[in-house]
Amino acid sequence: MDESSHAIRNPASAVPLAVLCHHGDRIIHAAEHLHRLGHRDVYYIDGDIEAWGGLVDTSIPH
């Protein structure tokens, strides 16, 4: 998550954000980065995309 991609896709700071990554290694850093940029309603999803794909949307490849 670099500054250039964030600037392109950055929603308003009042919009709730859920942060996911493939295995969770960088998820807390990404959530903290968004918080420093002014987002106050930031959540990281426990289990990440792997868990989401297994529990919620099984169409996501593993």
Secondary structure, 3 states (H helix, E strand, C coil): CCHHHHHHHCCCCCCCEEECCCCCCCHHHHHHHHHHCCCCCEEECCCHHHHHHHHCCCCCCC
